[in-house]
Amino acid sequence: MRKQAILIVEDEEKIARVLELELSFEGYHTEKAFTGADGLKKFRDQTWDLVLLDIMLPEMSGIEVLRRIRSEDNHTPIILLTAKGSVEDKVSGLDLGANDYITKPFQMEELLARVRAALRLSRGQTPDIVDEGWIQIGDLRLNILSREVKREKDDIELTQREFDLLAYLMEHAHQVLNREQILSGVWGYEYYGDTNIVDVYIRYLRNKMDKKYDRQLIHTVRGVGYVLKESQ
């Protein structure tokens, strides 16, 4: 069975080496590139299952590497490695087609979870898209057009923001999301930094669509954030 291949494009050699060791230990095949130009060349030279791409690179920026990759390949998952507070780079990267980002310094457990989620999504393990705008995870159904939410046989009434939060979680089902990602995805960057509001609205959601049911769908990942998935 072929190992999944991950290209690490990172100019800080110590970070690249740690990523190489950790990913190899998890069973992935890895290669490293220390400049944007070399990263782009290695990407073109073989097939990759995922790319870890630093934004700040010599010779060619990570954003430019991303732009060129996406002009040729819309499918390979790309996770950006970003500096803390680089909001514009994150926005540009997501707009250009990055699948995810993680802010330095990061916990290795979180990065590995994001890698697994991106690979899972690239293999098509996405939420079930039912007809006419319905998304379904387990017994929870949400209609992005009519803004209806149903669980089992119950209609669930949500506020506009609660609905937007649930829709975001369902669209990224099985992916561990940190508070910063949820905040930017649901509230927008004008709320950047006020992550407490995420915990408040997660609690609102749980009280309405999780609390009285046998199986919990919204799970807390300690030290990271939240994930919406069916209980194992």
Sequence and secondary structure as in RCSB ss.txt:
>XXXX:A:sequence
MRKQAILIVEDEEKIARVLELELSFEGYHTEKAFTGADGLKKFRDQTWDLVLLDIMLPEMSGIEVLRRIRSEDNH
TPIILLTAKGSVEDKVSGLDLGANDYITKPFQMEELLARVRAALRLSRGQTPDIVDEGWIQIGDLRLNILSREVK
REKDDIELTQREFDLLAYLMEHAHQVLNREQILSGVWGYEYYGDTNIVDVYIRYLRNKMDKKYDRQLIHTVRGVG
YVLKESQ
>XXXX:A:secstr
    EEEEE S HHHHHHHHHHHHHTT EEEEESSHHHHHHHHHHS  SEEEEESS SSS HHHHHHHHHHH SS
S EEEEE TT HHHHHHHHHTT  EEEESS  HHHHHHHHHHHHHHHTT   EE STTEEEETTEEEETTT  EE
ETTEE    HHHHHHHHHHHHTTT  EEHHHHIIIII GGGTT THHHHHHHHHHHHHHTTTSSS  EEEETTTE
EEE    
